[in-house]
Amino acid sequence: MLAGCSGRGFVYTNTIEPYTKNFHNTPVGGKVVVINTQRLKTPPGLGPPGIAGEWDTDEIMRLARKAGITELRHIDIKTFSLLVGTYRRRSLIVYGD
Protein backbone atom coordinates (compact mmCIF):
# COMPACT_ATOMS: atom_id res chain seq x y z
CA MET A 1 0.00 0.00 0.00
CA LEU A 2 2.80 2.47 0.75
CA ALA A 3 5.31 1.64 -1.95
CA GLY A 4 6.59 -1.61 -3.27
CA CYS A 5 8.09 -3.51 -6.14
CA SER A 6 5.13 -2.68 -8.36
CA GLY A 7 6.43 0.90 -8.57
CA ARG A 8 3.19 2.67 -7.61
CA GLY A 9 2.17 3.26 -4.00
CA PHE A 10 -0.96 4.80 -2.56
CA VAL A 11 0.79 7.16 -0.12
CA TYR A 12 4.34 7.28 -1.51
CA THR A 13 6.10 6.38 -4.77
CA ASN A 14 9.76 6.84 -5.69
CA THR A 15 10.89 5.07 -8.89
CA ILE A 16 13.51 5.40 -11.63
CA GLU A 17 12.77 3.81 -14.99
CA PRO A 18 13.95 4.22 -18.58
CA TYR A 19 12.18 6.91 -20.58
CA THR A 20 12.19 4.53 -23.54
CA LYS A 21 12.36 0.75 -23.78
CA ASN A 22 14.49 0.71 -26.97
CA PHE A 23 17.96 -0.26 -25.73
CA HIS A 24 19.36 -1.62 -29.00
CA ASN A 25 22.88 -0.19 -29.35
CA THR A 26 22.13 2.65 -26.91
CA PRO A 27 25.31 4.12 -25.39
CA VAL A 28 24.88 5.91 -22.06
CA GLY A 29 27.35 8.77 -22.54
CA GLY A 30 29.90 10.39 -20.27
CA LYS A 31 27.88 13.36 -18.92
CA VAL A 32 24.58 13.67 -17.06
CA VAL A 33 22.05 16.43 -16.25
CA VAL A 34 18.84 16.20 -14.17
CA ILE A 35 15.77 18.21 -15.26
CA ASN A 36 12.85 18.49 -12.80
CA THR A 37 9.12 18.89 -13.37
CA GLN A 38 6.54 19.19 -10.59
CA ARG A 39 2.73 18.91 -10.35
CA LEU A 40 0.17 19.61 -7.68
CA LYS A 41 -3.45 18.49 -8.13
CA THR A 42 -6.70 18.10 -6.20
CA PRO A 43 -6.62 14.92 -4.06
CA PRO A 44 -9.12 12.18 -5.03
CA GLY A 45 -12.47 12.79 -3.33
CA LEU A 46 -11.59 16.30 -2.14
CA GLY A 47 -12.73 19.32 -4.10
CA PRO A 48 -13.47 19.48 -7.80
CA PRO A 49 -11.59 16.81 -9.81
CA GLY A 50 -9.16 17.68 -12.55
CA ILE A 51 -7.71 20.84 -11.04
CA ALA A 52 -3.92 20.66 -11.38
CA GLY A 53 -0.89 22.86 -11.89
CA GLU A 54 2.36 21.67 -13.43
CA TRP A 55 5.66 23.45 -13.88
CA ASP A 56 9.15 22.53 -14.98
CA THR A 57 12.64 23.98 -15.01
CA ASP A 58 13.01 24.45 -18.80
CA GLU A 59 13.44 22.60 -22.06
CA ILE A 60 15.67 19.56 -22.22
CA MET A 61 18.23 20.55 -24.85
CA ARG A 62 18.95 24.00 -23.39
CA LEU A 63 19.81 22.48 -20.01
CA ALA A 64 21.69 19.59 -21.58
CA ARG A 65 23.86 22.04 -23.55
CA LYS A 66 24.45 24.05 -20.39
CA ALA A 67 25.76 20.83 -18.78
CA GLY A 68 28.06 20.28 -21.76
CA ILE A 69 25.92 17.63 -23.46
CA THR A 70 25.64 18.12 -27.21
CA GLU A 71 24.52 14.60 -28.14
CA LEU A 72 21.77 12.86 -26.13
CA ARG A 73 22.35 9.15 -25.51
CA HIS A 74 19.78 7.97 -22.98
CA ILE A 75 17.09 9.38 -20.65
CA ASP A 76 15.76 7.93 -17.39
CA ILE A 77 12.72 9.31 -15.61
CA LYS A 78 12.56 9.43 -11.81
CA THR A 79 9.08 9.83 -10.28
CA PHE A 80 8.36 10.82 -6.68
CA SER A 81 4.70 11.15 -5.71
CA LEU A 82 2.59 11.49 -2.59
CA LEU A 83 -1.05 10.60 -1.94
CA VAL A 84 -1.95 8.97 -5.25
CA GLY A 85 -0.20 11.67 -7.27
CA THR A 86 -1.62 14.69 -5.39
CA TYR A 87 1.95 15.95 -5.46
CA ARG A 88 4.34 14.60 -8.09
CA ARG A 89 7.93 15.48 -8.95
CA ARG A 90 9.50 13.99 -12.04
CA SER A 91 13.14 14.25 -12.94
CA LEU A 92 14.51 13.50 -16.38
CA ILE A 93 18.03 12.14 -16.04
CA VAL A 94 19.68 12.90 -19.36
CA TYR A 95 22.90 11.10 -20.36
CA GLY A 96 25.09 12.06 -23.29
CA ASP A 97 28.39 13.38 -24.60
Secondary structure, 3 states (H helix, E strand, C coil): CCCCCCCCCCCEEEEEEECCCCCCCCCCCCEEEEEEEEEEECCCCCCCCCCEEEEECCCHHHHHHHCCCCCEEEEEEEEEEECCCCEEEEEEEEEEC
